[in-house]
Amino acid sequence: MEAAVSERKGHRMKIEVVSPLTYKHYKDFFNFCIFGKSRFQSFFVKATFAFTLFFGAVFFGMFITGQQTGFAFFLSLLILVMYWFLLVRFPKIVYNSARTFYSAPSEYIFSETGFTDHCKGELHESTMAMSYACIMKVYETPEYFFIFPDKSRGIIIDKSAFVAGRPEELRLLLMNALDAKKYITKM
């Protein structure tokens, strides 16, 4: 009610999110980048997984039935270890390599024209201001907003970490500020 009254008076309530980047956030972002961004990419990755796991099972079956020697068993085991490393271990290694950087809470403040990201940790302090016009894409999932300023960076906004405002208000703000092609909902 107060937000609606302040909007009528010309004052918009600021939207604020304060959240450290936990391993769960990082893992969800990693999985989204591999499986969730585009249907083609997701289909290609899943088809590749299915194809190589099928051949791994065939090689393992050939080893069990005695049609092949240890090479088939080694190859099937190598495929499983490779997928375990890429999907489970690699994200943990990357996250742990910069844990002190990631665990510092980031404060995101969204306004009419852009947002600021202020991060203060033990080893660093940084502030970044960005206009909505600079955003390449925003993906909304049931738990997060993934904001991509460019192809090499992503910002994770956890919907459960709002201090001021609500996720619905941020959704409306971003949808109004961005072109329709830049805001993608993955619900």
N, C-alpha and C positions, 0 to 999 in steps of 0.2 A: 504494500500500500504506500509506504513512504517513498519507495523508488518511483512509483507512478506519479506521485505528487511532485517529487523533485524533477522528474522529466518534464512535466507540464510547465514548471517554472523556468526551464531552460538549463537546469543543472543535472548532469548525468552522474549517477553513482559510479565510482571507480570499481573496477573489477580487479581483485588482487588474489594471487595464488602464491603460497609459500611452500616449497617442497624440495627436499634433497633428492638426488637421483639414486634410488636404491637399486640393488641388483635385479629385483623383480621388474622395475620400470625399464631398466636397460635390456633385460631379456625379452620383455614384451615388445620393445621397440625394434630389437634385432629380428625377432620373428616376424614382425609386421613388415619390415623392409625386405625380408626374403619372400614371405608368402602373401602379404596383404595388399601391397600397393596396386598391382594391376592383375587382371584376370589372366592375361597371357603369361606374365612372369610366374605367377602362382602355378598355372597349369604346366609350364615348362619345367619348373623345379620339381613339382610332384611327379611328373612323368619321368624325369631323369632319375629320381629316387626309386620309383617303381621298377624302371628298366634295370638299373644296376643291382637292386636287391633281388630281382628275378634271376639275373645271371649269377649273382652270388649264391642263391639257393640251388641253381642248376649245377654250379661248380661243386658245391657242398654235396649234393646228391651224387654226382659223379665220383667224388672221393669215397663216399659211404659204400657205393656199389662196387668199388674197386676198378672202375673204368679209367680213373686217373690217379696219379700219385699225389704226393703232398702238395704239388703246385696248385691244384684246384682248391684244396683246403686252405692253403695260404692266401690265395686270391679272394676267396669268400670271406675269410677272416679280415683281410685288409680292407675290404669294402665296408664291413660293419664298423671297424675301428675308425675309418675315415669319416663316416657319417656321425659317429659318436663324438669325435673330436670337433667337427665343424658345427654341429648343432648344440652340443652340451658344453664341451670343454673350452672351445675358443671364446665364446662370449664371457665366460668366467675369467679367463686369462686377461682379456682386454679390460674388463671392469676392475679387476684387482690391480692392474698396472697403474691405474689412475684413481684408486679408491679415495684418497684424500681430496682430490679435485672433485670427484663426483658426489661425495657425501656432504659437501658444504651446501647448506640450503640456498636455493635460488628464490628470489622474490620477483615475481612478474606482476607488473601493473599495466593494465590495459586501459587506454583512454580512447577518445573519439578518433584521433588521427594515427595512433601507433601504440607501441608498448615499450616498456623498459624491462630489462633483465638485470637485476643486481645480485651478485653472488659474493659472499664474504666467507672465506674459509681460513684455516690456520696458515696456509702457505700463500694465499692469493686473495685479491679483491678485484672485482671487475664490474663495470656497468656498461651495458649496451642499450642503445635506443634505436628503435627501428620503426619506420613508417610502414603502414599496411601495404602501400604500393610496392614495397621491396620484397614482399613475400611471394615465393614461387608457388607453393601449394600448402593447403591445410587439409589434413585427413582427420575426421572425427570418428572414433570408435566408441563402443559403450563405456570404456574406462578412461580414454585419453583424448586429448587434442594433440596431434603431431603436426608441428609447424615447421615447414622447410623454407628457410630464407634463401637457400640455394641448394644445388645438388649434393654438396658435401657436408651439410650441417642439418641437424634436426633438433628441435626443441620439444621436450615432452612436458605436457601440461596434464597433471593427474586431476581428474574430475572430483576426487575426494579431498583435495587439498585447498579448496577455495576458502579464503579468509573473509573476503568481502565480495558480494555478488554471488551469482549462481552460474553453473555451466550453461544453462539455457540463455542467460544474458550474453555470455561470451559467444555462444553460437550465433545469436542474432547480430551482434556487433561485427563478427567476422564475415557473416554472410552479406551484410550490408556494405562492408568496406571492400570486399574482394569481388572479382568477376566470378560468375557462376562456374566457370571451368576450373577455378583455383580452389574452390571449396568442395571437398568430396566427403560424403558421409558413408561410412562402412559399418552399418549397424546390423 
